[in-house]
Amino acid sequence: MNELILDKLKTAFERNGYNAEEQMYDDNVWIMSAAVIPFEETLETADFLPYSLDDAVLRESYLSTGKPTHFVRVVLRTNGSYGLCEYVDGTDVYVSVDLEQQEADCLVWSDTWIEGPPKFEGGTILSSLAWCKRMAGPFYIQLEDPSTL
């Protein structure tokens, strides 16, 4: 399951836009860390929901567009002409995993992470890992730019 989720996250978020030799000067972006827990509407997971447990109208609005199977907390890191960035951003993504079909979809409630600023913005690597661990221990960590390894 984690592998399906990670592959989908990489497709959605990662890009290799920096290569000085080819005069590509956009940043490389990659998944630095990711944590996952099953989707549940409980007091313990309420902070990860895009709606309040008490707001039946907003809850129904979200659930009418699909129901995720997992919460995923993802931290992104960049590398570019300025070098490896020491500050990172992160957000929560809602993923639907179908193990039988071997598919993951991170477009469930995508408005929560596409619009507006990230939930974790411009923090250090250590603080981002602590933020990630508030959900769960990361199942994936990649501190260095994978395109340079």
Buried (B, 14 or more C-beta within 10 A) or exposed (E): BBEBBBEBBBEBBBEBBBEEEEEEEEBBBBBBBBBBBEBEEEEEBEEBBBBEEEEEEEBEEBEEEEEBBBBBBBBBBBBBEEEEBEEBBBBBBBBBBEEEEEEBBBBBBBEBBEEEEBBBEEBEBEBBBEBBEEBBEBBBBBEEBEBEE
